[in-house]
Amino acid sequence: MQHSASSSNEGGGWWRDAVIYQVYVRSFADSDGDGIGDLRGATERLPHLAQLGVDAVWLTPFYASPQADGGYDVADYRAVDPLFGDLGDIDDLVRTAHELGLRVIVDIVPNHTSDRHRWFAEALAGEPEGPARGRYHFHPGKGVAGELPPNDWESVFGGPAWTRTPDGEWYLHLFAPEQPDLNWENQEVHEEFDAVLRFWLDLGVDGFRIDVAHGMVKAPGLPDIGHKEQAKLIGAQTLPFFDQDGVHEIHRSWRRLLDSCPGDRIGVAEAWAPGPDRLALYVRPDELHQAFNFRFLKCPWDAEAMRAVIDESLMATASVGAPTTWVLSNHDVVRHVTRYGGGEQGRRRARAVALLMLALPGSAYIYQGEELGLPEVVDLPDEVRQDPAFFRAAGQDGFRDGCRVPIPWTTEGPSYGFGPGAGWLPQPDDWRELSVEAQTGDPGSTLELYRSALALRRRLPGLGDAAGVRGEGGAGGAGGAGAAAFGSTGMRWLAAPDGLLALSRPGLLCTLNTVGHAVEIPLPGRLLLSSGTVETAAGTARIPADSAAWWAI
C-alpha cells in the first residue's frame, strides 16, 4: 500500500495526510453504454488515479435505489443497484484498487432511507403507534383535524420537511419526501447499521464517508424554529435537527466497531456545524477520524479570509489531536473554477488554490474532474436536470447537476471517452480540450500540475500531517502579525505583502498571490512548482496575479 511521506509519523495513520479522490460514480466512467457511470467503468479508470498520485478513492452511493436523489435514497444497503453493476463488480473494484495501492471509502447514508426501503413500506402499512413506524419519525399533525405539519421545519431541498400519509399522520424528511428520516432513538436502527457496516468491512472497504453525520438525532420535542430559510445544503446554522449532542454517541460506537476490524479502517463525517470548535467534536480520539472542512470550501478569494479559516481550522482540530481536512469542490457545490470567477481568472485561481491546499497540514480531498480544471456547467437545459432541489426550490443556489456532468477522458467520441454513447448529462463542446488525453504530457495543463504537486507531496518529508501552526511576526499584509503558537510547529506563516500568503512547512515554502497584479518578493529559495510563470532575477521573484508557487527552503 502506498502512503505519502509522513504516514509513519508517531501517532499517525494513513488518513492523517492522505489525498482522497471522490468518484461520483454515475459521472465517472460508463462501461456499458447506457449513459450512466458504473462500477466496472470506475474500475477500468483506477490506473488514472494511481498515476495521479492519490492515496484513496471515495465512491458515492451505488446501492439499490430509485435514484430520487442520485442514490442518497437507499432502498437496500447491502445490494448494488443494477444501474451500477452488482456485488461482484464492487468486489472487483476493491481488489483492483488495493493492487494499485489505493484504499477505498464508500458512502453510508444513516440519516434517512428511501421511501422504497422495506422498513418504510412496513411503516406505511402498519398501525400509527406500531413498531414499524417507530423506526422513523411519524407524528400526528396540528390543527383541528391534524391538517398542519407537526412543526415548522423546512426541508434542505425547499418546502416543508413533513409529508402527510393517507391515514392522516405525518413523517419527517429533512431532504426529499422520498427520503424519510430514521429515528435513532430506536435500538433496531442502531443494530441494523452496525450490521450494514460490518457487511462492507467484510468485503474489504477501508472506511466510510458518513452522509449527514450531524443529522441523525433531533432535539427532544421537535421544537419549532420560528423562521423561514432555515437550512442550506452546506450551512452553519444552529438548528434543532442538526448537530445535536446525541450524534456523538453513535459515532463513538462506530469508532469502536472500526477499531475492532483488522487494518486501518476509518470514518469520515460529512458534518455541518456552526463553527470549527463544534466540528472538532466529531474527530475526538474516540470518535471519527476525519470531518469535512466546509469553511475552507466556502472561503472567498481573499488572503486574510483564507488565513483566518486555515488558522481556526487547525486550532480546532489540534485541540483534539486530529488532522484537518481540506476540500475545494464536491458533488453538492458549484465547482471552484466557477466560484472563483470562471473563465481564465477562475482557472488561474483554481490552480493556485490547489497548491495552497496540498501544502497544508492534514488530508486533502479532490473531486473528480478538479484535476482537469473543469468548470461548472451553468447552461444545462431544464429538461435534462435531475437534482431534486431544482424541482422543489426554484431559485435555490447551486443546482447540483452542473457539477455532476460526466467528465471527459478523450478528445473524440460521443461523450469524450466517458462511455461508448452519450452521457446522462450533456458535456460542453470545449471539454475535449480539458480531457485527460488532451492534457496528458502538456506541462502547462492543470492535470500535469496536479500530478507534479502530488508527486512532490509524496516525496517531500515536510508535507502531509502536522498538528499545528504558529505565526511569525511581521508588519502588515496577510502574513503580518502571527497567530498564537499551539500544537507542533509543522507550519508557520511568514511576513508578506498585502494580498500574499506565505506559509512554510519543513523544507518548503508556499506563496499564494490573491491580488490582480504581480507581486515582487525576495527570492524565497529554489522554485519547485508554480501554477503560473514565475520570473526570478537578481535575488527577487515576481509572483504573477492569482498564482501560487512552491519553493525549496
Secondary structure by P-SEA (a helix, b strand, c coil): ccccccccccccccccccbbbbbcccccccccccccccaaaaaaaaaaaaaacccbbbbcccccccccccccccccccccccccccaaaaaaaaaaaaaacbbbbbbbbccccccccaaaaaaaaccccccccccccccccccccccccccbbbbcccccccccccccbbbbbcccccbbbbccccaaaaaaaaaaaaaaaaaccccccccccccccccccccccccccccccccccccccccccaaaaaaaaaaaaaaacccccbbbbcccccccccccccccccccccccccccccccccaaaaaaaaaaaaaaaaaabbbbbbbccccccccccccccccaaaaaaaaaaaaaaaaccbbbbbcccccccccccccccccccccccccccccccccccccccccccccccccccccccccccccccccccccccccccccccaaaaaaaaaaaaacccccccccbbbbbbbccccccccccccccccbbbccccccbbbbbcccbbbbbbcccbbbbccccccccccccbbbbcccbbbbcccccccccc
